[in-house]
Amino acid sequence: MVREWKALPLVWFVIILSLSIIGILSCEKTGTSPVPVRASHALPEDANQPGRADPNDPNDKRPLRPLHKHPAFKERTKERQRMVAGQIQAREVKDPNVLKAMRTVPRHAFIPSNVQRQAYYDYPLPIGEGQTISQPYIVAFMTEALKLDPNSKVLEIGTGSGYQAAVCAEIAREVYTIEIVPELAKSAAKQLKKLGYRNVFVRAGDGYFGWPEKAPFDAIIGTAAAGRIPPALIEQLKGGGRMILPLRGRLGFEYLELVSKDKKGRVQRKKVMPVRFVPMTGEVQRPEKKSRE
């Protein structure tokens, strides 16, 4: 009995070794791996998709796109689908990237709780500090006008709640957004971070001067109405880039104006839609300096 008891492990070892060799050969034939992946080593959902960076790899220079882990992305999805179908697609917004972004970004997460019930209605809503979140259709229209792609670098003037920046961030590589009201800049940055928008960068300051150290930009979007286009924004727009912003005329009428700059730096401007936005404040309110020439 003693000899049999000592020999038993050796027999089992031979059997297990034989089965392991068979298993390895079988895996080589089928192309599968015999090594199990531990849960602690599993990559985050979608982390290995093309165009999405691995935050744990300092050498990975791909953009830090949102991972959509926050519960808000799974809330009220049917309302967003209805919003896109009835308010946006019905008005000829066709860019599939824009439509997807509008279906994805939880607008209700960017507005105060007392008006969240109206989050997907067809009009602007107050967000505090005398400011508003734009009508969904206007957000989609302006985003489409920029013709963003996954490599675009965007400058936004007027962060507000952060919603427009989030929509752009679903498509573009990076979004730099400036808000003149410090309280709104702080709250927007906090909410964008909470929702996982790692490719949006918020600054409190006067958007009149743009963000020169990050220029040039492929696209610039303004979400507050001014009487003129700040010269710095024209300068910071990349050749071949596009800018859209609301401008106020002499009689008080406001229009979205689409500005394009060709590769030689020549600028073209076109009025595309009558609108109504909150006014841009800061340096732009001062009288324009006239040339002495």
C-alpha positions in Angstrom: 0.0 0.0 0.0 2.8 2.4 0.8 4.5 1.8 -2.5 1.2 2.3 -4.4 0.5 5.5 -2.5 3.9 6.9 -3.4 3.5 5.9 -7.1 0.1 7.4 -7.5 1.2 11.1 -7.9 3.7 10.0 -10.6 0.9 8.3 -12.6 -1.3 11.3 -12.3 1.5 13.6 -13.3 2.1 11.6 -16.5 -1.6 11.6 -17.3 -2.0 15.4 -16.7 1.2 16.1 -18.7 -0.1 14.0 -21.7 -3.5 15.9 -21.6 -1.7 19.2 -21.5 0.4 18.4 -24.5 -2.8 17.3 -26.4 -4.5 20.5 -25.3 -1.6 22.7 -26.5 -1.5 21.0 -29.9 -5.2 21.3 -30.2 -5.0 25.1 -29.5 -2.3 25.6 -32.1 -4.5 23.9 -34.7 -7.5 26.1 -33.9 -5.6 29.3 -33.3 -6.8 29.8 -29.8 -4.7 30.5 -26.7 -4.4 27.9 -23.9 -3.6 30.7 -21.4 -6.6 32.1 -19.6 -7.0 35.9 -19.3 -7.4 36.9 -15.7 -10.2 39.5 -15.0 -7.7 41.8 -13.3 -5.7 41.9 -16.6 -8.6 42.4 -18.9 -8.6 45.6 -20.9 -11.5 48.1 -20.3 -14.4 47.8 -22.7 -13.5 49.2 -26.2 -10.0 50.2 -25.0 -8.4 48.4 -27.9 -10.6 49.9 -30.6 -8.7 51.8 -33.3 -8.3 55.5 -32.4 -8.7 54.9 -28.6 -5.7 55.3 -26.4 -4.6 53.0 -23.7 -4.3 55.4 -20.6 -1.8 53.0 -19.0 0.6 53.3 -21.9 2.6 56.6 -21.9 3.8 55.9 -25.5 0.3 55.6 -26.9 -0.4 58.9 -28.6 -3.9 58.1 -29.8 -6.7 60.3 -28.5 -8.2 59.7 -25.1 -11.8 59.2 -26.3 -14.7 58.8 -23.9 -15.4 55.2 -22.7 -19.1 55.8 -21.9 -18.9 54.0 -18.5 -21.0 56.5 -16.6 -24.6 55.3 -16.0 -26.0 58.5 -17.7 -25.1 57.1 -21.1 -27.6 54.3 -20.6 -30.4 56.5 -19.3 -33.2 58.0 -21.4 -31.8 56.5 -24.6 -35.2 56.3 -26.3 -35.7 60.0 -25.6 -32.4 60.8 -27.4 -33.4 58.6 -30.3 -36.7 60.4 -30.7 -34.9 63.7 -30.3 -32.5 62.9 -33.2 -35.3 61.5 -35.4 -37.8 64.2 -34.9 -35.7 67.3 -34.3 -32.5 66.7 -36.1 -32.8 64.3 -39.0 -36.1 65.7 -39.9 -34.3 69.1 -40.4 -31.8 67.6 -42.8 -28.8 67.1 -40.5 -27.2 64.0 -42.2 -23.7 63.6 -41.0 -23.7 60.1 -39.4 -21.0 61.0 -36.9 -23.1 64.0 -35.7 -26.3 61.9 -35.5 -24.4 59.2 -33.5 -22.9 61.8 -31.1 -26.4 63.4 -30.5 -27.8 59.9 -29.7 -24.9 59.2 -27.4 -24.3 62.3 -25.2 -26.8 62.5 -22.3 -28.1 66.0 -22.5 -29.9 65.6 -19.2 -26.6 65.2 -17.4 -25.6 68.8 -18.3 -28.6 70.7 -17.0 -30.0 71.4 -13.5 -32.2 68.8 -11.9 -35.3 71.2 -11.9 -35.3 71.2 -15.7 -34.0 67.7 -16.5 -37.5 66.5 -17.4 -37.3 68.8 -20.4 -33.8 67.7 -21.4 -34.8 66.4 -24.8 -37.3 69.0 -25.8 -36.8 71.2 -28.8 -35.6 74.4 -27.1 -32.8 75.9 -25.0 -32.8 75.5 -21.2 -31.3 77.6 -18.4 -28.1 76.3 -16.7 -27.6 79.2 -14.2 -25.5 82.3 -14.2 -27.8 83.8 -16.8 -26.7 81.3 -19.5 -28.5 78.5 -21.4 -27.8 75.2 -23.1 -28.5 75.5 -26.8 -31.4 73.8 -28.6 -30.4 70.3 -29.7 -31.0 71.0 -33.4 -28.7 74.1 -33.2 -26.0 72.0 -31.5 -26.2 69.4 -34.3 -26.4 71.9 -37.1 -23.3 73.8 -35.9 -21.4 70.6 -35.3 -22.2 69.3 -38.8 -21.1 72.6 -40.3 -17.6 72.1 -38.9 -17.1 68.8 -40.9 -15.2 67.2 -38.0 -13.3 63.9 -38.3 -11.4 61.8 -35.8 -8.2 63.9 -36.2 -9.8 67.3 -35.7 -8.6 69.7 -33.1 -11.5 71.9 -32.0 -11.7 75.2 -30.1 -15.0 76.2 -28.5 -15.7 79.7 -27.3 -18.3 79.6 -24.5 -18.3 76.2 -22.7 -21.5 76.8 -20.8 -22.7 73.5 -19.5 -20.1 71.5 -21.5 -22.8 69.8 -23.7 -21.6 71.2 -27.1 -18.0 70.3 -26.2 -19.0 66.7 -25.4 -20.8 66.4 -28.7 -17.7 67.5 -30.6 -15.5 65.3 -28.4 -17.5 62.2 -29.6 -16.1 62.9 -33.1 -12.9 65.0 -32.8 -9.5 64.1 -31.5 -9.3 67.0 -28.9 -11.6 69.8 -27.8 -10.3 73.0 -26.1 -13.1 75.0 -24.6 -13.0 78.4 -22.9 -15.7 79.9 -20.5 -15.6 83.4 -19.2 -17.8 82.7 -16.2 -15.5 80.9 -13.7 -18.4 79.1 -11.9 -19.6 77.6 -15.2 -16.0 76.7 -16.3 -15.5 74.9 -13.0 -18.9 73.0 -13.1 -18.5 72.0 -16.8 -15.0 70.7 -16.2 -16.2 68.7 -13.3 -19.1 67.2 -15.2 -17.1 66.4 -18.3 -14.5 64.6 -16.2 -17.2 62.7 -14.3 -18.7 61.5 -17.6 -15.3 60.4 -18.9 -14.5 63.0 -21.5 -10.7 62.7 -21.3 -10.2 64.6 -24.6 -11.9 67.8 -23.5 -9.8 70.6 -21.9 -11.5 73.5 -20.1 -10.1 76.9 -19.4 -11.7 79.8 -17.5 -11.0 83.0 -19.4 -12.0 85.3 -22.2 -12.5 83.4 -25.5 -11.8 86.6 -27.4 -8.1 85.8 -27.3 -8.6 82.1 -28.2 -6.1 79.5 -27.0 -2.9 80.5 -28.8 -0.6 77.9 -27.3 -2.8 75.1 -28.7 -3.4 76.7 -32.1 -3.9 76.2 -35.0 -7.3 74.6 -34.8 -9.1 72.6 -37.5 -12.4 73.9 -36.3 -13.7 76.7 -34.1 -17.2 77.0 -32.7 -18.7 80.0 -30.8 -21.7 79.6 -28.6 -22.3 83.3 -27.7 -23.2 86.2 -30.0 -20.8 89.0 -30.7 -20.8 92.0 -32.9 -17.6 91.0 -34.7 -15.3 88.0 -35.1 -12.3 88.3 -32.7 -9.2 88.6 -34.9 -7.3 86.0 -32.8 -9.8 83.4 -33.8 -9.2 84.0 -37.5 -5.5 83.8 -36.8 -5.8 80.6 -34.9 -8.0 78.9 -37.5 -5.9 76.4 -39.5 -5.6 76.7 -43.3 -8.4 74.6 -44.7 -10.3 74.9 -41.4 -13.9 76.1 -40.6 -15.4 78.2 -38.0 -19.1 78.8 -37.1 -20.4 81.3 -34.6 -23.4 83.6 -34.0 -22.9 87.3 -35.0 -25.1 90.2 -34.2 -25.8 92.8 -36.8 -26.4 96.6 -36.5 -30.1 96.2 -36.1 -29.8 93.5 -33.5 -30.5 90.5 -35.7 -28.3 87.5 -35.2 -27.0 85.0 -37.7 -24.9 82.0 -37.6 -21.9 82.8 -39.8 -19.7 80.1 -41.4 -16.1 81.1 -41.9 -13.7 79.1 -43.9 -10.0 79.7 -44.5 -8.2 78.1 -47.5 -4.7 76.8 -47.5 -3.4 80.2 -48.6 -5.0 82.0 -45.6 -7.8 83.6 -47.6 -11.1 83.9 -45.6 -14.6 83.5 -46.8 -17.7 84.3 -44.7 -21.3 83.2 -45.2 -24.5 83.7 -43.2 -26.3 80.4 -42.9 -29.2 80.8 -40.3 -31.0 83.4 -38.2 -30.5 82.5 -34.5 -30.7 83.9 -31.0 -27.9 83.4 -28.5 -26.8 84.8 -25.2 -24.3 87.7 -25.7 -20.5 87.2 -25.7 -18.9 89.2 -22.9 -15.4 90.4 -22.2 -13.0 92.1 -24.6 -15.4 91.8 -27.5 -17.7 94.3 -25.9 -15.2 97.1 -26.1 -15.3 99.4 -29.1 -13.2 98.1 -32.0 -9.9 99.9 -32.5 -9.8 101.5 -35.9 -6.6 101.6 -37.9 -4.9 105.0 -38.3 -3.9 104.3 -41.9 
